[in-house]
Amino acid sequence: MSSELLMVLFVAVLSVGTALGVDPLFSFVYGGKHSSTFLKHWKRISASKATIWQDPETGLEVKLQSKMLKDTGGTDWTVVFTNHGTKPTPNIEQVFAVDLTYDIPKGNVIHHGIHGSAGPITTWLPYDVPIPVGSSIELGAPTGRPAETTGPFFNVQWPGGGVLTAVGWSGCWQAYVSRPTETTVRIQAGMKYCHLSLNPGESIRTPRIVQLPWKGDDESEAYVKWRRMMLKHFHPLLNGKPVMPPIVRVGPDIDAFPMDKMNEYCEAAVLKEIADVSSHGFEYCWVDAYFTKWGFGDGMGNYALPVNSISDPVRFPRGMAPIADAAHKAGLKFLLWFEPERVAPNTSIAKMHPEFVISPGGNGSGMFNLGDPHAREYMTNVLSTAITEWKMDCLRIDYNYHPLAYWQFENAKNPNRVGVAEIRYVEGLYRLWDDLLKLHPGLMIDNCASGGTRIEIELCSRSIPLWRTDDTIGPFFDRNYSRVSILNQSISAGLNRYVPFSISGGIGTDPYNFRSGFNGGICTIDAPGPDKHAELRAGIAEGKRLRKYYLGDYYALAPVDQDPEHWCTMQFNRPKERDGMAVLFRREACASSELSLAGLRGIDPSASYMVWVSYGYERGKVKTMKGSDLLAMMVKVDAKPGSVVVEYQQSRK
C-alpha cells in the first residue's frame, strides 16, 4: 500500500469512523492482552467526531475523539477511557495514543527532531537521525517537563513525503519511531507511566496527538504547512487575530537593583524612565518573580486572598495595583509573574491548605496538586482575583519543578493506579488555564517553565512562550552579547519551524543584537543608558515595521547551528501579499562577508520586485528589479558581527 493511499485511509478512519482495512490509530494492553487481539471484536459505534469501542464484559469504553483539519490536511485526536461497568477494570497499560504503521517507498528514512529547552549547547536546535531497517529511536520527557530534553514535535521523512507529529502532554510522554522493514515506518506515542485500573464511572484521557502528512522531498515545505496549521488552529487569538509577542522591557536594571530588593519606588522609577522615553515604543511593563512575600523561592506558595497578601508587605505595601495603574497611565499593558504549582515550607498554602499539596515530606510543602478539583478551584479563584484587582493584561506562569518525583510518590501508594495522579494533574493544568481565559477574555498567558520546558501543543494553543530558554541569563550577567545573540538566532531558526512565535531575553540596542532577539516581539533584559535611547527607539520602530512578515511562511535558508563561524539566515514570505523579508546574520568569526540570496523561496523570477536592503535601522532606498536578479543578488556585510534585512514586494500589474 502506498503512503499516499495510507494517508487517504487514515483520513477516512477519522472522518467516518470505519476501519477500511487500517488498524485503529492507537493501541493499549488491557488485562494483559494487546488491543490488536480483541478490539475488533468489541461493539463499535461511529459518529462524525468520535468512534467508540465497548467491551461487553467489563464495561470499558474507548472513545477516539478526532477532528479533521480539512483546510490544512492535519488531524487532531485524543483517546478517552471510561469504565461504565460496576467493578474496577482490569489493568490498562502501554497506552499509545498514536500507534500507526506507514507503508513507504524504498529509500532513506530520516527522523527530524528538535532538542528541548534545557542545555545551552543544544537549546532548541534541530537534529537529524537516519533510521535504518530494523532500528528504532526513543523520545520523551523523563523528568515530566515535556520539552526539557526533547521537543515534543518531530518530522519523519521518507522518499516522496513524510508526516509531522506533535505530542500534547505536559507530563512524562514517550514516543518511538521505528522501521520494522524496508518499506514500513511505525510511530508510537503516549504516556510513559501508565498501569492502572479504572473505578466504576471513572474516565481518563491520553496525550493529544496532532499529525500532518506531507508530500514531496522538500522538508522545509512541510514546516510551512505545519506553521500555517498552527496559526490557524493551535495559536491563541485576541480580537480574532493571532497573539503576537510584545515589545517589552523586562524589569529594572538588575545590576543596580537585585531582584529580591526591588520595591514600589524602584518599579515607579523604571516606569518613569520608560515614560520619559515613551517614543521607544515599549508595549508592556513586566514585573517578574521578585515581588512576592519572602521573595523568589521561599515565597512560592504564599498564594491566598486577599491578593495583597501575596506581595511583599514592606516592598509593595499597596500590592501591585499601583504598578499596574502607573503602567496603564504610561500607555503600557501590565504583565505579572506567578508560580502557582510550587509550595515552599511555611507559606500560606503549606500552613492553611496542606491537603492541596503533594508533599513527600509531610510538611505541606511540595507540588500544588492541580489534579485535586478543590485545589484547582482554589488556585483559579486566587489567580482570577489577582488578574482583576491587579489589572493584569498578561499572566506569566512559571514552573521551576520536576514533577516526576511527586507523581511517583503518588504512584507508590497503589501499584494498580500508576499514572492516575499525573493524568489528573495534567487535566487540571489545562482546565485551570481554560477557566482563566474564559473568565478574562483578552488575557494573554505567558508559558514559562524554567525557560521553555513546557512548550507543547496543548499549552501552545492557550499561551505564547515569552521566555523560551533560561540559557540567555548566564551570558547576560557576563555581558556576553555574542553568546546571547547566537542563542536567540539559533532558537528562532529552529523553533520557528514548529511554534510560530516565541521570544526570550534580548540584549543590546545595535541592529545585530536587537535583530537577533526580535521574533515578532522582544523582551530586552538590559537597561540601556541615555546615549542608547535613540538607537533603541530606532530598533523598536524597525521591529514594528517588520512585524507583519513574521506571520508568513518561514524558511531557514542555512543549516541551523550555534557556530560563530557561520551565517544565520531566516526568511519570512507572505504568498498572498506577495512580499516578505530575509534577516541575515554574519556572526563574529564568520570569514565570508558575502552571501547569495539564491535560496530565497516564493520569488517569481519573471516578476518585478521593489527591494529594500537595510544594514542599519534606516530603511534602505528602494530598488526595482526582476525576481531573477533578486535571486542572483549577493549581499555583503562588512561588520563582524553584522546583519542586514532584505525586504521585497512584488509589483502589482
Solvent accessible surface area in square Angstrom, and as a share of the most:
residue,aa,sasa,rsa
1,M,113,0.51
2,S,65,0.42
3,S,22,0.14
4,E,97,0.44
5,L,86,0.43
6,L,12,0.06
7,M,21,0.09
8,V,86,0.49
9,L,27,0.14
10,F,2,0.01
11,V,50,0.29
12,A,20,0.16
13,V,4,0.02
14,L,8,0.04
15,S,41,0.27
16,V,82,0.47
17,G,1,0.01
18,T,61,0.35
19,A,40,0.31
20,L,93,0.46
21,G,77,0.74
22,V,17,0.10
23,D,105,0.55
24,P,35,0.22
25,L,0,0.00
26,F,7,0.03
27,S,6,0.04
28,F,0,0.00
29,V,14,0.08
30,Y,15,0.06
31,G,45,0.43
32,G,61,0.59
33,K,133,0.56
34,H,68,0.30
35,S,4,0.02
36,S,70,0.45
37,T,81,0.47
38,F,27,0.11
39,L,5,0.03
40,K,151,0.64
41,H,137,0.61
42,W,26,0.09
43,K,126,0.53
44,R,85,0.31
45,I,71,0.36
46,S,56,0.36
47,A,60,0.47
48,S,91,0.58
49,K,144,0.61
50,A,19,0.15
51,T,7,0.04
52,I,31,0.16
53,W,6,0.02
54,Q,57,0.25
55,D,13,0.07
56,P,114,0.72
57,E,157,0.70
58,T,40,0.23
59,G,21,0.20
60,L,0,0.00
61,E,21,0.09
62,V,0,0.00
63,K,52,0.22
64,L,2,0.01
65,Q,77,0.34
66,S,11,0.07
67,K,107,0.45
68,M,32,0.14
69,L,4,0.02
70,K,167,0.71
71,D,80,0.42
72,T,26,0.15
73,G,29,0.28
74,G,0,0.00
75,T,0,0.00
76,D,12,0.06
77,W,2,0.01
78,T,20,0.12
79,V,1,0.00
80,V,28,0.16
81,F,1,0.00
82,T,17,0.10
83,N,0,0.00
84,H,117,0.52
85,G,18,0.17
86,T,125,0.73
87,K,151,0.64
88,P,83,0.52
89,T,7,0.04
90,P,54,0.34
91,N,38,0.20
92,I,0,0.00
93,E,35,0.16
94,Q,107,0.48
95,V,9,0.05
96,F,24,0.10
97,A,0,0.00
98,V,0,0.00
99,D,17,0.09
100,L,10,0.05
101,T,62,0.36
102,Y,2,0.01
103,D,39,0.20
104,I,10,0.05
105,P,61,0.38
106,K,139,0.59
107,G,34,0.33
108,N,123,0.63
109,V,2,0.01
110,I,42,0.21
111,H,0,0.00
112,H,11,0.05
113,G,2,0.02
114,I,0,0.00
115,H,55,0.25
116,G,1,0.01
117,S,2,0.01
118,A,51,0.40
119,G,26,0.25
120,P,67,0.42
121,I,129,0.66
122,T,49,0.29
123,T,0,0.00
124,W,0,0.00
125,L,24,0.12
126,P,25,0.16
127,Y,47,0.18
128,D,90,0.46
129,V,49,0.28
130,P,89,0.56
131,I,2,0.01
132,P,82,0.51
133,V,80,0.46
134,G,65,0.63
135,S,37,0.24
136,S,65,0.42
137,I,33,0.17
138,E,101,0.45
139,L,15,0.07
140,G,12,0.11
141,A,2,0.01
142,P,65,0.41
143,T,38,0.22
144,G,1,0.01
145,R,15,0.05
146,P,1,0.00
147,A,0,0.00
148,E,16,0.07
149,T,64,0.37
150,T,22,0.13
151,G,1,0.01
152,P,0,0.00
153,F,1,0.00
154,F,1,0.00
155,N,0,0.00
156,V,0,0.00
157,Q,28,0.12
158,W,6,0.02
159,P,44,0.27
160,G,41,0.39
161,G,2,0.02
162,G,2,0.02
163,V,0,0.00
164,L,1,0.00
165,T,1,0.00
166,A,0,0.00
167,V,0,0.00
168,G,0,0.00
169,W,0,0.00
170,S,4,0.03
171,G,0,0.00
172,C,0,0.00
173,W,0,0.00
174,Q,22,0.10
175,A,0,0.00
176,Y,62,0.24
177,V,0,0.00
178,S,19,0.12
179,R,14,0.05
180,P,69,0.43
181,T,67,0.39
182,E,80,0.36
183,T,53,0.31
184,T,23,0.13
185,V,0,0.00
186,R,78,0.28
187,I,0,0.00
188,Q,24,0.11
189,A,0,0.00
190,G,0,0.00
191,M,8,0.04
192,K,76,0.32
193,Y,54,0.21
194,C,15,0.09
195,H,61,0.27
196,L,0,0.00
197,S,15,0.09
198,L,0,0.00
199,N,67,0.34
200,P,65,0.41
201,G,62,0.60
202,E,27,0.12
203,S,44,0.28
204,I,6,0.03
205,R,41,0.15
206,T,4,0.02
207,P,1,0.01
208,R,46,0.17
209,I,0,0.00
210,V,0,0.00
211,Q,0,0.00
212,L,0,0.00
213,P,21,0.13
214,W,9,0.03
215,K,148,0.63
216,G,33,0.32
217,D,109,0.56
218,D,52,0.27
219,E,39,0.18
220,S,25,0.16
221,E,69,0.31
222,A,0,0.00
223,Y,6,0.02
224,V,4,0.02
225,K,73,0.31
226,W,1,0.00
227,R,2,0.01
228,R,120,0.44
229,M,0,0.00
230,M,1,0.00
231,L,26,0.13
232,K,130,0.55
233,H,61,0.27
234,F,3,0.01
235,H,18,0.08
236,P,23,0.15
237,L,96,0.48
238,L,51,0.25
239,N,153,0.78
240,G,63,0.61
241,K,145,0.61
242,P,41,0.26
243,V,8,0.05
244,M,45,0.20
245,P,0,0.00
246,P,4,0.02
247,I,0,0.00
248,V,0,0.00
249,R,8,0.03
250,V,22,0.13
251,G,7,0.06
252,P,4,0.03
253,D,49,0.25
254,I,40,0.20
255,D,88,0.46
256,A,64,0.50
257,F,65,0.27
258,P,73,0.46
259,M,78,0.35
260,D,63,0.33
261,K,140,0.59
262,M,0,0.00
263,N,44,0.23
264,E,29,0.13
265,Y,163,0.62
266,C,6,0.03
267,E,1,0.01
268,A,48,0.37
269,A,39,0.30
270,V,11,0.06
271,L,7,0.03
272,K,132,0.56
273,E,55,0.25
274,I,8,0.04
275,A,43,0.33
276,D,95,0.49
277,V,21,0.12
278,S,75,0.49
279,S,81,0.52
280,H,6,0.03
281,G,16,0.15
282,F,16,0.07
283,E,45,0.20
284,Y,17,0.06
285,C,6,0.03
286,W,3,0.01
287,V,0,0.00
288,D,22,0.11
289,A,3,0.02
290,Y,4,0.02
291,F,0,0.00
292,T,1,0.00
293,K,45,0.19
294,W,128,0.45
295,G,3,0.02
296,F,88,0.37
297,G,18,0.17
298,D,99,0.51
299,G,1,0.01
300,M,0,0.00
301,G,0,0.00
302,N,2,0.01
303,Y,1,0.00
304,A,7,0.06
305,L,76,0.38
306,P,101,0.63
307,V,1,0.01
308,N,71,0.36
309,S,38,0.25
310,I,1,0.00
311,S,1,0.01
312,D,19,0.10
313,P,80,0.50
314,V,128,0.74
315,R,32,0.12
316,F,2,0.01
317,P,85,0.54
318,R,145,0.53
319,G,0,0.00
320,M,0,0.00
321,A,24,0.19
322,P,26,0.16
323,I,3,0.02
324,A,0,0.00
325,D,63,0.33
326,A,37,0.29
327,A,0,0.00
328,H,73,0.33
329,K,185,0.79
330,A,34,0.26
331,G,65,0.62
332,L,8,0.04
333,K,101,0.43
334,F,0,0.00
335,L,0,0.00
336,L,0,0.00
337,W,1,0.01
338,F,0,0.00
339,E,1,0.00
340,P,1,0.00
341,E,1,0.01
342,R,45,0.16
343,V,2,0.01
344,A,13,0.10
345,P,72,0.45
346,N,101,0.52
347,T,1,0.00
348,S,21,0.13
349,I,1,0.00
350,A,7,0.05
351,K,144,0.61
352,M,116,0.52
353,H,45,0.20
354,P,62,0.39
355,E,107,0.48
356,F,18,0.07
357,V,15,0.09
358,I,7,0.03
359,S,17,0.11
360,P,67,0.42
361,G,68,0.65
362,G,68,0.66
363,N,87,0.44
364,G,2,0.02
365,S,18,0.11
366,G,6,0.06
367,M,0,0.00
368,F,0,0.00
369,N,35,0.18
370,L,0,0.00
371,G,16,0.16
372,D,33,0.17
373,P,73,0.46
374,H,129,0.58
375,A,0,0.00
376,R,24,0.09
377,E,97,0.43
378,Y,42,0.16
379,M,0,0.00
380,T,15,0.09
381,N,81,0.42
382,V,1,0.01
383,L,0,0.00
384,S,18,0.12
385,T,32,0.18
386,A,0,0.00
387,I,8,0.04
388,T,88,0.51
389,E,90,0.40
390,W,2,0.01
391,K,90,0.38
392,M,12,0.05
393,D,39,0.20
394,C,0,0.00
395,L,0,0.00
396,R,10,0.04
397,I,1,0.01
398,D,11,0.06
399,Y,4,0.01
400,N,43,0.22
401,Y,30,0.11
402,H,91,0.41
403,P,0,0.00
404,L,34,0.17
405,A,68,0.52
406,Y,41,0.15
407,W,2,0.01
408,Q,64,0.29
409,F,73,0.30
410,E,45,0.20
411,N,11,0.06
412,A,87,0.67
413,K,132,0.56
414,N,63,0.32
415,P,97,0.61
416,N,69,0.35
417,R,55,0.20
418,V,31,0.18
419,G,1,0.01
420,V,17,0.10
421,A,23,0.18
422,E,3,0.01
423,I,1,0.01
424,R,62,0.23
425,Y,2,0.01
426,V,0,0.00
427,E,47,0.21
428,G,3,0.03
429,L,1,0.00
430,Y,8,0.03
431,R,122,0.44
432,L,0,0.00
433,W,1,0.00
434,D,58,0.30
435,D,31,0.16
436,L,0,0.00
437,L,50,0.25
438,K,169,0.71
439,L,102,0.51
440,H,31,0.14
441,P,117,0.74
442,G,51,0.49
443,L,12,0.06
444,M,11,0.05
445,I,1,0.00
446,D,0,0.00
447,N,2,0.01
448,C,3,0.02
449,A,0,0.00
450,S,26,0.17
451,G,0,0.00
452,G,1,0.01
453,T,1,0.00
454,R,3,0.01
455,I,0,0.00
456,E,0,0.00
457,I,0,0.00
458,E,6,0.03
459,L,0,0.00
460,C,5,0.03
461,S,32,0.20
462,R,35,0.13
463,S,2,0.01
464,I,1,0.00
465,P,3,0.02
466,L,0,0.00
467,W,18,0.06
468,R,0,0.00
469,T,0,0.00
470,D,53,0.28
471,D,27,0.14
472,T,0,0.00
473,I,66,0.34
474,G,38,0.37
475,P,22,0.14
476,F,7,0.03
477,F,110,0.46
478,D,112,0.58
479,R,97,0.35
480,N,66,0.34
481,Y,79,0.30
482,S,26,0.17
483,R,56,0.20
484,V,0,0.00
485,S,1,0.01
486,I,8,0.04
487,L,0,0.00
488,N,2,0.01
489,Q,0,0.00
490,S,0,0.00
491,I,0,0.00
492,S,2,0.01
493,A,1,0.01
494,G,0,0.00
495,L,0,0.00
496,N,0,0.00
497,R,37,0.14
498,Y,2,0.01
499,V,4,0.02
500,P,4,0.02
501,F,1,0.01
502,S,0,0.00
503,I,0,0.00
504,S,0,0.00
505,G,0,0.00
506,G,1,0.01
507,I,2,0.01
508,G,7,0.07
509,T,11,0.06
510,D,44,0.23
511,P,28,0.18
512,Y,12,0.04
513,N,17,0.09
514,F,4,0.02
515,R,12,0.05
516,S,3,0.02
517,G,0,0.00
518,F,13,0.05
519,N,2,0.01
520,G,0,0.00
521,G,0,0.00
522,I,1,0.01
523,C,0,0.00
524,T,7,0.04
525,I,16,0.08
526,D,14,0.07
527,A,30,0.23
528,P,20,0.12
529,G,30,0.29
530,P,113,0.71
531,D,118,0.61
532,K,89,0.38
533,H,26,0.12
534,A,62,0.48
535,E,53,0.24
536,L,5,0.03
537,R,82,0.30
538,A,37,0.28
539,G,0,0.00
540,I,2,0.01
541,A,61,0.48
542,E,4,0.02
543,G,3,0.03
544,K,88,0.37
545,R,70,0.26
546,L,5,0.03
547,R,43,0.16
548,K,89,0.38
549,Y,6,0.02
550,Y,12,0.04
551,L,67,0.33
552,G,7,0.07
553,D,8,0.04
554,Y,3,0.01
555,Y,15,0.06
556,A,30,0.23
557,L,51,0.25
558,A,31,0.24
559,P,118,0.74
560,V,21,0.12
561,D,34,0.18
562,Q,25,0.11
563,D,46,0.24
564,P,50,0.32
565,E,107,0.48
566,H,84,0.38
567,W,22,0.08
568,C,7,0.04
569,T,5,0.03
570,M,13,0.06
571,Q,0,0.00
572,F,4,0.02
573,N,9,0.04
574,R,37,0.14
575,P,67,0.42
576,K,185,0.79
577,E,65,0.29
578,R,87,0.32
579,D,5,0.02
580,G,0,0.00
581,M,0,0.00
582,A,0,0.00
583,V,9,0.05
584,L,1,0.00
585,F,1,0.00
586,R,16,0.06
587,R,1,0.01
588,E,75,0.34
589,A,47,0.36
590,C,3,0.02
591,A,94,0.73
592,S,57,0.37
593,S,29,0.19
594,E,80,0.36
595,L,43,0.21
596,S,49,0.31
597,L,4,0.02
598,A,69,0.53
599,G,42,0.40
600,L,11,0.05
601,R,76,0.28
602,G,62,0.59
603,I,18,0.09
604,D,60,0.31
605,P,72,0.45
606,S,85,0.55
607,A,8,0.06
608,S,36,0.23
609,Y,3,0.01
610,M,70,0.31
611,V,0,0.00
612,W,34,0.12
613,V,31,0.18
614,S,1,0.01
615,Y,106,0.40
616,G,32,0.31
617,Y,28,0.10
618,E,154,0.69
619,R,92,0.33
620,G,19,0.19
621,K,183,0.78
622,V,78,0.45
623,K,119,0.50
624,T,98,0.57
625,M,32,0.14
626,K,102,0.43
627,G,0,0.00
628,S,55,0.35
629,D,77,0.40
630,L,0,0.00
631,L,37,0.18
632,A,75,0.58
633,M,37,0.16
634,M,102,0.45
635,V,3,0.02
636,K,98,0.42
637,V,4,0.02
638,D,106,0.55
639,A,60,0.46
640,K,103,0.44
641,P,53,0.33
642,G,5,0.05
643,S,8,0.05
644,V,0,0.00
645,V,0,0.00
646,V,0,0.00
647,E,2,0.01
648,Y,2,0.01
649,Q,40,0.18
650,Q,26,0.12
651,S,37,0.24
652,R,148,0.54
653,K,238,1.01
